[in-house]
Amino acid sequence: MTAETFFKHPALSFAEYRHSVNSGKHYKPHLHKRFSIGVIDRGKVCFEVAGKVATLQPGSLALINPETLHACNPVGTCLRSYYMLYLEVDWCLQVQQSLWQVDSFQPVTTSLLNDQSLYRQYHATMAALTKLEDVLAREQLLFELAERVFLRCCDHKQAVVSSCRRVLELKKILSRDLERSVSLNEVARDLNVNPYTLLRQFKKHAGVTPHAYRLNCRVEQARNMLQQGKEPAEVALACGFFDQSHLHRHFKAVTVVTPGKYQRNFVQ
């Protein structure tokens, strides 16, 4: 059965993905203004880009620079299933500026990348985009995917120096107002820095992503409130969890006990 799915999160307007299942449609050569990354789940595709022809099959990634004429069509009468991820150029530039001193988008130098590890990461990212509750977590996965692609496939020259001061400032921001959701762009604006430079610096110095750090802060705050005898449902909302089951899952992952058991067994 043929199926088409398109997804774009309102808080992540720079990214859109398409999932086509059992498609036999043929496309005329066309181009996109966005940077595109595609993979095949099933079947084989004749991949034409910038005048070159290759065969795309499971395990490989198709990389298409903006404004580049291309076409991806099934081989013969075989059906194919595939994902396409479209990323705005301005966002891609922000990712690249967190890696190198550049003032314009750096195109990838290959259109076909054979990398099983990156292929699996791509699939995990696509699946998580519709399942994860937290916007920061989704953005983190998209950044890590794009970062890895650009590091592998761009002709980079100069790395960016990190800053401990910004990391300390970000820790303060992430540890307060835990009841509300924050985005990487929001905190980066507060600190007047490229969001993906900030992400790299934070992960390097703190050892975890901003999302993981904030989640840990939420669990710690929940622990304190449970010690005070607060109801788990109240604690969940006050600490920024979507509901009690969300608190339960993450609290147990960190403490190895449920919020209820922790509260019942806490001795003052």
C-alpha positions in Angstrom: 0.0 0.0 0.0 1.3 3.4 -1.0 1.5 6.1 1.8 2.9 9.6 2.0 3.7 11.4 5.3 4.9 15.0 5.7 6.0 16.4 9.0 7.1 19.9 10.2 7.1 20.9 13.8 5.9 24.6 14.4 8.8 25.3 16.7 11.4 23.8 14.3 10.3 25.5 11.1 13.8 25.1 9.5 13.2 21.3 9.1 10.7 19.3 7.2 10.6 15.6 6.4 8.8 13.4 3.9 8.3 9.6 4.2 7.0 7.8 1.1 6.2 4.1 1.3 5.9 1.8 -1.8 6.1 4.7 -4.2 6.6 4.0 -8.0 6.3 7.7 -9.0 8.9 9.2 -11.3 10.1 12.7 -11.0 11.3 15.2 -13.6 14.7 16.8 -12.8 14.0 19.6 -10.2 15.7 21.6 -7.5 15.1 22.8 -4.0 16.1 26.0 -2.2 16.9 23.9 0.9 19.7 21.4 1.7 18.3 17.9 1.3 19.3 14.5 2.8 17.5 11.4 1.6 17.7 7.6 2.3 16.1 4.6 0.9 14.3 2.0 3.1 13.3 -0.4 0.4 14.2 -0.8 -3.3 16.7 0.9 -5.4 16.8 4.4 -6.9 18.5 5.9 -9.9 19.9 9.1 -8.4 20.8 11.9 -10.8 22.4 15.0 -9.4 24.5 17.7 -11.0 24.9 15.7 -14.2 26.1 12.5 -12.4 24.2 9.2 -12.1 24.5 6.8 -9.2 22.4 4.0 -7.6 21.0 4.7 -4.2 20.0 1.8 -1.9 19.6 1.1 1.8 22.7 2.0 3.8 23.6 5.1 1.8 22.6 8.8 2.1 21.8 11.1 -0.8 23.1 14.6 -0.2 21.7 17.4 -2.4 23.0 21.0 -2.2 20.5 23.9 -2.5 19.6 25.0 -6.0 21.1 21.7 -7.5 19.2 20.0 -10.3 18.4 16.4 -9.4 16.0 13.5 -9.8 15.5 10.3 -7.8 13.5 7.6 -9.5 12.8 3.9 -9.0 14.8 1.4 -11.0 12.5 -0.3 -13.5 9.1 -1.1 -12.1 10.3 -1.7 -8.6 8.6 0.3 -5.8 10.8 2.1 -3.3 10.3 3.6 0.2 12.3 6.6 1.3 12.8 9.5 3.6 13.7 13.1 2.6 14.8 15.7 5.1 14.8 19.3 4.0 16.8 21.8 6.0 16.7 25.6 5.5 20.0 27.0 4.3 20.2 29.7 7.1 19.9 27.0 9.7 22.6 24.9 8.0 24.9 27.9 8.0 24.4 28.3 11.8 25.5 24.7 12.2 28.5 25.3 10.0 29.4 28.5 11.8 29.5 26.5 15.1 32.2 24.4 13.4 34.2 26.8 11.3 34.7 30.6 10.6 32.5 30.9 7.5 30.0 33.6 6.4 28.1 31.6 3.8 26.7 28.1 3.4 29.4 25.5 2.6 28.2 23.0 0.0 28.9 19.3 0.5 31.5 17.9 -1.9 29.8 14.5 -2.4 26.3 13.6 -3.4 26.3 9.9 -2.2 27.6 8.9 1.2 27.9 5.2 2.1 27.9 5.1 5.9 25.9 2.5 7.8 26.3 4.3 11.1 25.1 7.6 9.8 22.3 5.8 8.0 21.1 4.4 11.3 21.5 7.8 13.0 19.3 9.4 10.2 16.6 6.8 10.8 16.7 7.3 14.6 16.4 11.0 14.1 13.4 10.8 11.7 11.6 8.5 14.1 12.3 10.7 17.1 11.0 13.9 15.5 7.4 12.7 15.8 7.8 10.9 19.2 9.9 13.1 21.5 8.0 15.6 23.6 10.8 18.2 24.1 11.6 20.7 21.4 15.2 21.0 22.6 15.7 17.3 22.3 14.4 17.2 18.7 16.6 20.2 17.8 19.6 18.5 19.4 19.1 15.4 17.2 18.8 17.4 14.0 21.9 19.4 14.9 23.9 16.2 15.6 22.9 14.7 12.3 23.7 17.9 10.2 26.9 18.4 12.1 28.1 14.9 11.3 27.2 15.2 7.6 29.0 18.5 7.3 32.1 17.3 9.1 32.3 14.3 6.8 31.4 16.0 3.5 32.4 19.7 3.6 35.8 21.1 2.8 36.3 22.9 6.2 39.3 25.0 7.1 39.2 26.6 10.5 37.7 25.5 13.8 35.9 27.8 16.3 37.4 28.3 19.8 35.0 27.5 22.7 34.2 29.5 25.8 33.8 28.3 29.4 32.1 31.6 30.4 29.2 30.9 28.1 28.8 27.4 29.4 28.5 28.7 33.0 25.9 31.3 31.9 23.9 28.6 30.0 23.9 26.4 33.1 22.3 29.1 35.1 19.6 29.6 32.4 18.9 25.9 32.1 18.6 25.4 35.9 15.8 28.0 36.4 12.2 28.3 35.3 12.0 24.6 34.9 8.3 24.5 34.5 8.5 26.0 31.0 9.9 24.8 27.7 13.0 26.6 26.2 14.6 26.4 22.8 18.2 26.6 21.8 17.6 29.7 19.8 16.0 31.4 22.8 18.9 30.9 25.1 21.4 31.7 22.3 19.7 35.1 21.8 20.0 35.8 25.5 23.8 35.1 25.3 24.3 36.7 21.9 25.9 33.7 20.3 25.3 31.2 17.5 23.0 28.5 19.0 25.1 25.6 17.6 28.4 27.1 18.7 26.8 27.3 22.1 25.6 23.7 21.8 29.1 22.4 20.9 30.7 24.4 23.7 28.3 23.2 26.3 28.6 19.6 25.3 32.4 19.8 25.3 32.7 21.4 28.8 29.6 19.9 30.6 29.9 16.5 29.0 26.1 16.4 28.2 23.8 18.2 25.9 21.7 21.3 27.2 18.6 19.1 27.0 20.1 16.4 29.2 21.4 19.0 31.6 18.0 20.7 32.0 16.3 17.3 32.3 18.7 16.4 35.2 17.9 19.8 36.8 14.2 18.9 36.6 14.8 15.5 38.3 16.8 17.2 41.1 14.0 19.7 41.6 11.5 16.9 41.6 13.5 15.1 44.3 13.5 18.2 46.5 9.8 18.7 46.1 9.0 15.0 46.8 11.1 15.3 50.0 8.8 18.1 51.0 5.8 15.8 50.7 4.4 17.3 47.4 2.1 15.1 45.4 3.8 13.6 42.3 1.2 15.1 39.9 1.9 18.5 41.3 5.7 17.9 41.2 5.5 16.8 37.5 3.9 20.1 36.4 6.0 22.3 38.6 9.2 20.8 37.2 8.3 21.0 33.5 7.3 17.4 32.9 4.3 16.9 30.6 2.5 14.6 33.1 3.1 12.2 35.9 4.1 9.3 33.6 6.7 11.6 32.0 8.1 12.4 35.5 8.0 8.7 36.5 10.0 7.6 33.4 12.8 10.1 33.8 13.0 10.1 37.6 13.4 6.3 37.6 16.0 6.5 34.8 18.1 8.8 37.1 17.4 7.4 40.6 16.4 3.8 39.7 13.2 4.2 41.8 9.8 5.6 41.1 8.8 9.1 42.5 6.3 7.4 44.8 8.8 4.8 46.1 11.4 7.6 46.7 8.9 9.6 48.6 7.7 6.7 50.7 11.2 5.7 51.6 12.7 9.1 52.2 13.8 9.4 55.8 14.3 12.9 57.5 
